[in-house]
Amino acid sequence: MAKLFDEVLGGSGPGTAVWSALELWEDSLTEITAVEPNPAMTKMAQHLLAGEPRVGWEKKLPPVADGGADVVIASYVFSEMSGPGVRAKMVKRLWARSNGVLVIIEPGTPKGFQVIKSLRNVLLSAANKNQRRQVASLPSSEESTLLDATHHADDGAYVLAPCPHEQHCGMGEGSWCHFSQRHIRSRIQMHIKQASKSYEDEKFSYLVLARGHRPQMMVSEDPEICEEESLARQAALWPRVLREPIKRSGHVVLDL
C-alpha cells in the first residue's frame, strides 16, 4: 500500500485513524497524508505521533492531480455538514482521490445511518454510470473532472462492506445498520463523563466502497488456483451479519 489519506473532510483530529492504520498495516504503509485545518489540533496530533516520518500534514484536501491514495478515510464528519447537497459534493471529491478504497464512518444512530445510506446511493450512482455520462451533469469545472481526472471514470464501484450488494438498501423504517465496538475508558475519561463503568460501547455505521466490480463466484477444478483466493472471491457474495447475534438456549439468531 502506497498512500493513505486520513479524514480529509472535517480534519484528521488527533490522528486516530492514522494510529489504527499503522497498527493494522504496519510497514506496508509508505506514506500517510493527514488533513487538518486547525493548527492547534495539528500540533497536538504531531506531538502524539512524534517520531513517525511517514505522516505528512496538510491544511486542505490535496489536488486530484497529486495521484490520490490507496485508502481514503473520513470519519464522523458528514453528519456535521449542512445538508445532502454539500455532502454529495464532498464525497465525490473524496472518491476522486481514492485509487482503491474509500472508508466512511458515522455515529451508529438513525441519523448517522441515514447519512451513510445517502452517501452510498450518491457514490454508486455516480461511479457506475456508463462511460462519461457520469460527469455530464456536474456543475463546476473542478467537479466535472473529479471522476475522470485520475482515469477512474469507467472503473465502476462496489460495496466492500458492510453489505454484499449494490442494490437498494433493505433496512426498513425503524431499523438502521450499525455496529458496536467496546473500548476501555481511562480514569480521566471516567472522571470527565462521571461514569461508573470502566468501558464504553461505541456504536457506529460505516461504508467501505471499492473501485472496480464485485468479484463473481468462481468455481474451478484447477489445482493451480490458490484455495484462499477462491474463498476470498466467494466471501464477497456471502451475507453480512447486520446486528449483534442473539444467543438463545441451543441456538443463535443472526440477522443477515
C-alpha positions, 0 to 999 in steps of 0.5 A: 500500500502506497498512500493513505489519506486520513479524514480529509473532510472535517480534519484528521483530529488527533490522528486516530485513524492514522494510529489504527492504520499503522497498527493494522498495516504496519510497514506496508504503509509508505506514506500517510497524508493527514488533513487538518485545518486547525493548527492547534489540533495539528500540533497536538496530533504531531506531538502524539505521533512524534517520531513517525516520518511517514505522516505528512500534514496538510491544511486542505484536501490535496489536488486530484492531480497529486495521484490520490491514495490507496485508502481514503478515510473520513470519519464522523464528519458528514453528519456535521455538514449542512445538508445532502447537497454539500455532502454529495459534493464532498464525497465525490471529491473524496472518491476522486482521490481514492485509487482503491478504497474509500472508508466512511464512518458515522455515529451508529444512530438513525441519523448517522445511518441515514447519512451513510445510506445517502452517501452510498446511493450518491457514490454508486450512482455516480461511479457506475454510470456508463462511460462519461455520462457520469460527469455530464451533469456536474456543475463546476469545472473542478467537479466535472473532472473529479471522476475522470481526472485520475482515469477512474471514470469507467472503473465502476464501484462496489460495496466492500462492506458492510453489505454484499450488494449494490442494490437498494438498501433493505433496512426498513423504517425503524431499523438502521445498520450499525455496529458496536465496538467496546473500548476501555475508558481511562480514569480521566475519561471516567472522571470527565463523563462521571461514569461508573463503568470502566468501558464504553460501547461505541456504536457506529455505521460505516461504508467501505466502497471499492473501485472496480466490480464485485468479484463473481463466484468462481468455481474451478477444478484447477489445482493451480488456483490458490484455495484462499483466493477462491474463498476470498472471491466467494466471501464477497457474495456471502451475507453480512451479519447486520446486528449483534447475534442473539444467543438463545438456549441451543441456538443463535439468531443472526440477522443477515 
